[in-house]
Amino acid sequence: MKLRIGFFFIALFLFDVSQARAGDPQIEVMQGQILQLQKLVESVETSMADLKMTVGNQNEVIRRQTIQIEGLQKTRGITAPAVQAPMPSVPKAAGILNPDIGVVGTVQTKFTENKEDAEGNNTIALKELELNLQGAVDPYSRYDATLTFNDALEDQNVEIEEAYYTRWGLPLGFTGQIGKFRADIGKANLLHAHALPTADYPLVIRNFFGEEGLASSGLRLKNNIPNPWNLPLEVSGEILRGNNGESFSGISRRPIFNTHLKTFFETSETTNLELGWTTMFGDENPPRTILVDDGTGTMVETSYTPPEGQDRYGVKVFGADATFNWFLPEGKTMKWQNELYFQNRTDLVHANDRPWGFYSLLDYRLSPKLSAGIRFDYLDPLDVAGSNGATAVSPYLIFWQSEYADLKLQYSHTTSTGNGTKTDNAVYLVVDFLAGYHKHPVQ
């Protein structure tokens, strides 16, 4: 606008001069230069308008890509760096206010020697359908929610698998999360069922934390620890509701405290290693023996489990995990993943006061379309004392139709724990499909 005003007065002055000295060749040359200057000014103003629009569009693209990167980092287990300053404020269009939506489905067929009419045995079932809602709250935070639906044996049900709020850029570089989330325990527990390389969770995860691992409402804080070796060293601390997990009291007001430490480093140009350590403390809720009237005036002993719980921090769970990745020529990769857990507890609730278990998984990506692997499990379970423990061998194949759809074929041979259970053989056929914002390579 200022350029136009300046140009107007210059043109007015030169026009007066041109009228006073019409026919002067120098004046005619100046008039031609003025016309060229006018065109140049108009061109510059047009370019500035286009540049302003381009910058605005690029800011919006950057904002969207930042949100998507944070989502991908979350699904792959990568910690986003702390943000020390807010992102530039970008006006929101109506569509940007809507959440990013994704759908993930897992259909499982299972054939087993087990004659029990248990969930999933010898049938085809929609094991899980996830509805994912994710998006930015403001320049400082985001939300993630996962609702799961399944075709259960008795009736269909809906569950809030995860729903939490993330705030980064907290003092001292901390990132905070509050809501319901999968506990930061090792590797397998952080993954949803469809993201596992196998059709099921390892035996030790199922026995210690639940059939699909441990997810609970609570608070989590994460940060990176500076160290003289300049290695990425992440620590997380969690306070979780105590009514989750097979190992703990089952009472909400008795929290579970969990810490996890992990580091990552490259061992060569084609290999890397991730190491982690887990420490958990929680309450037991052992039964008490009390005297009650049997109705005839006689006092008899009976077992009573108090609803308020007792034996504070009587359950201690420790775990170690190690994952080795080897990147081979022609896009082939090999992953060797291991987790070990053991407990120190009483035998008042569960028969075994020193349960422990581990698994070791070897996964080989043969080609972009095919993976093969095997998982070995050992478990000295919670409710069986003095046994030799259960073992399971589970070879599997994965056909990758694309990075958003795969088919898994798995065979599992599980031995008895010595408490009357039988050896079992099972075959799984699993189809995973992903669409929408949550889509990512299922590995």
C-alpha positions in Angstrom: 0.0 0.0 0.0 2.9 2.4 0.9 4.5 1.6 -2.5 1.3 2.6 -4.3 1.0 5.9 -2.4 4.7 6.8 -3.2 4.2 5.9 -6.8 1.1 8.0 -7.0 2.9 11.3 -5.9 5.9 10.5 -8.2 3.6 9.9 -11.2 1.6 13.1 -10.4 4.7 15.2 -10.3 6.2 13.8 -13.5 2.8 14.2 -15.2 2.8 17.9 -14.4 6.4 18.2 -15.7 5.4 16.3 -18.8 2.5 18.7 -19.4 4.7 21.7 -19.0 7.3 20.3 -21.4 5.3 18.2 -23.8 7.4 16.7 -26.6 10.6 16.7 -24.6 12.4 13.3 -25.4 13.8 13.0 -21.9 10.3 13.3 -20.4 9.0 10.6 -22.7 11.8 8.3 -21.6 11.0 9.0 -18.0 7.3 8.2 -18.6 8.3 4.8 -20.1 10.4 4.1 -17.0 7.5 5.1 -14.8 5.2 2.6 -16.5 7.9 -0.1 -16.1 8.2 0.8 -12.4 4.4 0.6 -12.0 4.4 -2.9 -13.5 7.3 -3.9 -11.2 5.5 -2.7 -8.1 2.3 -4.6 -9.0 4.4 -7.7 -9.6 6.2 -7.4 -6.2 2.8 -6.9 -4.4 1.4 -10.0 -6.2 4.5 -12.0 -5.2 4.2 -10.9 -1.6 0.6 -11.9 -1.5 1.4 -15.3 -2.9 4.3 -15.7 -0.5 2.1 -14.8 2.5 -0.4 -17.5 1.4 2.4 -20.0 0.9 3.8 -19.4 4.4 0.4 -19.8 5.9 -0.2 -23.1 4.1 3.3 -24.3 5.1 2.6 -23.5 8.7 -0.5 -25.6 8.6 1.3 -28.5 6.9 4.0 -28.3 9.6 1.4 -28.4 12.3 -0.4 -31.4 10.9 2.9 -33.3 10.3 4.0 -32.6 13.8 0.8 -34.1 15.2 1.2 -37.2 12.9 4.9 -37.7 13.9 3.9 -37.6 17.5 1.3 -40.3 16.9 3.7 -42.5 15.0 6.3 -42.0 17.7 3.8 -43.2 20.3 2.8 -46.3 18.3 6.4 -47.3 17.7 7.4 -46.6 21.4 9.6 -43.6 20.6 9.7 -40.7 23.0 9.0 -37.4 21.6 11.5 -34.7 22.5 10.4 -32.1 25.1 9.0 -28.9 23.5 10.4 -25.9 25.3 8.3 -23.3 23.4 4.8 -23.4 22.0 4.3 -24.0 18.3 3.2 -21.0 16.2 -0.5 -20.3 16.5 -2.4 -21.3 13.4 -6.1 -20.4 12.8 -8.1 -23.6 12.9 -10.5 -24.4 10.1 -13.7 -26.3 11.0 -12.2 -29.6 9.8 -9.1 -29.3 11.9 -11.2 -29.3 15.1 -12.3 -32.9 14.3 -10.2 -35.8 15.7 -8.1 -38.1 13.5 -10.0 -41.4 13.3 -8.7 -44.9 12.7 -10.1 -48.4 12.7 -8.1 -51.6 13.5 -9.6 -55.0 13.3 -8.3 -58.5 14.3 -10.2 -61.6 13.3 -8.9 -64.9 14.8 -9.6 -68.5 14.1 -8.3 -71.0 16.7 -8.1 -74.8 16.7 -7.1 -76.4 19.9 -7.0 -79.8 21.7 -8.6 -78.2 24.7 -12.2 -79.4 24.9 -13.3 -76.5 27.2 -15.8 -74.2 25.6 -13.6 -71.2 26.4 -13.4 -67.9 24.6 -12.0 -68.4 21.0 -11.6 -72.2 21.1 -12.4 -73.9 17.8 -14.2 -71.0 16.3 -13.9 -67.8 14.2 -14.3 -64.6 16.1 -13.8 -60.9 15.8 -11.2 -60.8 18.6 -11.0 -57.1 18.6 -12.1 -54.0 16.7 -10.4 -50.8 17.7 -11.8 -47.3 17.2 -9.0 -44.8 17.6 -9.6 -41.1 18.2 -6.5 -38.9 18.3 -5.6 -35.2 17.9 -4.0 -32.0 19.2 -5.7 -30.2 22.1 -3.5 -27.1 21.8 0.2 -26.3 20.9 1.2 -27.9 24.2 -0.8 -31.2 24.4 -2.7 -33.9 22.6 -5.2 -36.7 23.4 -5.4 -40.4 22.4 -8.3 -42.7 22.9 -8.8 -46.3 21.9 -12.2 -48.0 22.3 -12.4 -51.8 21.7 -15.3 -53.9 20.6 -15.2 -57.7 20.5 -17.5 -60.6 19.7 -17.2 -62.3 23.1 -18.5 -65.8 23.8 -21.3 -64.7 26.1 -22.1 -61.3 24.7 -20.5 -58.4 22.8 -18.8 -55.8 24.9 -17.1 -52.4 24.7 -14.0 -51.4 26.6 -11.9 -48.3 27.0 -8.5 -49.7 26.3 -6.7 -46.4 26.4 -7.8 -42.8 26.8 -5.2 -40.3 28.0 -4.0 -36.7 27.8 -0.4 -35.9 27.0 1.3 -32.7 28.0 4.9 -32.0 26.9 7.2 -29.1 27.7 6.7 -29.4 31.5 9.4 -28.0 33.8 12.8 -29.7 33.6 11.8 -31.3 30.3 9.3 -33.8 31.6 6.4 -35.1 29.5 3.2 -36.0 31.5 0.3 -38.4 30.7 -2.9 -38.8 32.7 -5.8 -41.1 32.0 -5.9 -44.8 31.1 -2.9 -46.3 29.2 -0.9 -49.5 28.8 1.7 -49.7 31.6 5.3 -49.0 30.6 6.5 -52.6 31.2 9.1 -54.1 28.9 8.2 -54.4 25.2 5.2 -56.7 24.7 2.9 -55.0 27.2 3.1 -51.7 25.4 1.7 -53.2 22.2 -2.0 -53.6 21.3 -2.9 -57.2 20.2 -2.8 -56.4 16.5 0.8 -55.0 16.7 2.2 -58.2 18.2 4.2 -60.5 15.9 2.4 -63.5 17.4 -1.3 -64.3 17.8 -1.2 -64.0 21.6 0.8 -62.4 24.5 3.7 -64.4 26.1 2.8 -66.7 29.0 4.5 -64.6 31.6 2.7 -61.4 30.5 -0.7 -63.2 30.7 0.0 -64.8 34.0 1.4 -61.8 35.8 -0.5 -58.9 34.3 -3.6 -60.3 32.5 -4.7 -62.0 29.4 -4.0 -58.9 27.3 -1.4 -57.3 29.6 -1.8 -54.5 32.0 -3.7 -51.3 31.1 -4.8 -49.0 33.9 -5.8 -45.5 34.8 -3.1 -43.5 36.3 -0.4 -40.8 36.0 2.9 -41.1 34.0 5.9 -38.8 33.9 8.8 -39.4 31.5 12.1 -37.7 30.9 15.5 -38.2 29.4 18.5 -38.4 31.7 21.8 -36.7 30.7 24.8 -39.0 31.0 28.5 -38.9 30.3 28.2 -41.5 27.5 25.7 -39.3 25.6 23.3 -42.2 25.3 19.5 -41.9 25.1 18.4 -42.8 28.6 14.7 -42.6 29.3 13.0 -43.0 32.7 9.3 -43.2 33.3 7.4 -43.3 36.6 3.7 -44.4 36.9 1.1 -44.4 39.6 -1.6 -46.9 38.6 -5.0 -48.0 40.0 -4.5 -51.2 41.9 -7.6 -53.0 40.6 -5.8 -54.3 37.5 -3.2 -57.0 36.9 -3.3 -60.6 38.2 -0.5 -60.0 40.6 -2.0 -57.3 42.8 -4.7 -56.6 45.3 -7.6 -55.8 42.9 -8.5 -52.8 45.0 -8.6 -49.4 43.4 -7.4 -47.4 46.4 -4.3 -49.6 46.7 -2.1 -48.1 43.9 0.6 -49.8 41.9 3.9 -47.9 41.5 5.9 -48.6 38.4 9.2 -47.3 37.0 10.9 -48.3 33.8 14.4 -47.3 32.6 15.5 -47.9 29.0 18.5 -47.1 26.8 19.3 -47.6 23.1 22.6 -47.6 21.3 24.0 -48.7 18.0 26.4 -51.7 18.2 27.5 -51.4 14.5 26.4 -49.8 11.3 23.7 -52.4 10.8 22.9 -53.5 14.4 21.4 -51.8 17.5 20.4 -52.9 21.0 17.7 -51.7 23.4 17.9 -52.5 27.1 15.2 -51.9 29.8 14.5 -52.5 33.4 11.1 -52.6 35.2 10.4 -52.3 38.9 6.8 -52.5 40.3 5.4 -52.4 43.8 1.8 -53.1 44.8 -0.4 -54.5 47.5 -1.7 -58.0 48.2 -5.1 -58.7 49.6 -4.7 -61.9 51.5 -7.7 -63.6 53.2 -8.0 -63.7 57.0 -9.3 -66.4 59.2 -12.2 -65.2 61.4 -14.7 -66.9 63.7 -18.4 -66.8 62.7 -21.5 -68.3 64.2 -22.7 -71.2 62.1 -26.3 -70.6 63.1 -26.3 -73.0 66.0 -24.3 -71.0 68.4 -21.1 -72.7 67.5 -18.2 -70.5 66.4 -16.3 -71.8 63.4 -13.3 -70.6 61.5 -13.9 -69.2 58.0 -11.8 -67.4 55.4 -12.6 -63.8 54.9 -11.0 -61.4 52.3 -11.2 -57.8 53.5 -12.4 -55.3 50.9 -9.9 -52.7 52.1 -6.8 -54.9 51.6 -3.7 -55.3 53.7 0.0 -56.2 53.4 1.1 -52.9 52.0 3.6 -53.2 49.1 3.7 -56.9 49.6 4.1 -57.6 45.9 7.4 -56.7 44.2 7.8 -57.4 40.5 11.1 -56.9 38.6 11.7 -57.3 34.9 14.5 -56.9 32.3 14.1 -56.7 28.6 16.6 -56.7 25.7 15.9 -56.3 22.0 18.6 -56.8 19.3 17.9 -55.6 15.7 20.0 -56.5 12.7 19.4 -54.8 9.4 20.5 -57.1 6.5 20.9 -56.4 2.8 17.9 -56.3 0.4 15.6 -54.9 3.1 15.8 -58.0 5.3 15.8 -57.6 9.1 16.2 -59.8 12.1 14.9 -59.0 15.6 15.7 -61.0 18.8 13.4 -59.8 21.7 13.7 -61.1 25.2 11.8 -60.3 28.5 12.3 -61.8 32.0 10.1 -61.2 35.1 10.2 -62.4 38.6 8.3 -61.7 41.8 9.0 -61.5 45.5 5.7 -61.9 47.4 3.9 -64.0 50.1 2.0 -67.2 49.4 -1.1 -65.9 51.2 -3.0 -65.1 48.0 -1.2 -67.1 45.3 0.5 -70.5 46.1 3.8 -69.5 44.6 5.8 -66.9 46.5 8.6 -66.7 43.9 6.9 -66.9 40.5 9.0 -66.1 37.5 9.0 -66.5 33.7 10.6 -65.3 30.5 10.2 -65.4 26.7 12.6 -65.2 23.8 11.3 -64.3 20.3 13.3 -64.4 17.1 11.7 -62.7 14.1 13.1 -62.7 10.6 11.8 -60.5 7.8 12.5 -62.6 4.8 11.1 -60.1 2.3 8.7 -57.2 2.2 5.8 -59.7 2.0 6.9 -62.5 4.4 8.1 -62.8 8.0 8.9 -66.0 10.0 9.7 -66.4 13.6 9.5 -68.5 16.8 8.8 -67.7 20.4 9.8 -69.8 23.4 8.1 -69.3 26.7 8.8 -70.5 30.2 6.6 -69.8 33.2 6.7 -70.7 36.9 3.1 -69.5 37.5 1.5 -67.6 40.4 -0.9 -70.4 41.4 1.3 -73.4 41.2 4.1 -74.0 43.7 6.8 -76.6 43.4 6.1 -77.4 39.7 8.6 -77.7 36.9 6.9 -74.8 35.1 5.1 -74.5 31.8 6.8 -74.2 28.5 5.5 -73.2 25.1 7.0 -73.2 21.6 5.2 -71.0 19.0 6.5 -70.9 15.4 4.7 -68.5 13.1 4.5 -67.0 9.6 3.2 -63.5 8.7 2.1 -62.6 5.2 2.2 -58.9 4.7 -0.4 -58.0 2.1 0.6 -54.4 2.7 1.8 -52.4 5.8 -1.9 -52.0 6.7 -3.1 -55.6 6.4 -1.5 -58.9 7.3 -2.3 -62.6 7.9 -0.6 -64.6 10.7 -0.4 -68.4 10.9 0.9 -69.7 14.3 1.2 -73.2 15.9 1.7 -73.4 19.7 2.7 -76.4 21.8 2.2 -75.8 25.5 3.3 -78.3 28.2 1.6 -78.9 31.5 2.5 -77.0 34.7 2.3 -80.2 36.7 -1.0 -79.2 38.5 -3.3 -81.4 36.5 -3.4 -79.3 33.3 -2.9 -81.1 30.1 -0.4 -80.4 27.3 -2.1 -78.5 24.5 -1.6 -78.0 20.8 -3.2 -75.0 19.1 -3.3 -73.5 15.6 -4.1 -69.8 15.1 -5.1 -68.0 11.9 -5.3 -64.2 12.4 -6.1 -61.4 10.0 -5.3 -57.8 11.0 -6.5 -54.8 9.0 -5.9 -51.1 9.6 -7.3 -48.0 8.1 -7.3 -44.3 9.0 -5.0 -42.3 11.2 -3.8 -45.2 13.3 -2.5 -47.2 10.3 1.1 -48.1 10.6 3.3 -51.2 9.9 2.2 -54.0 12.1 5.6 -55.1 13.5 
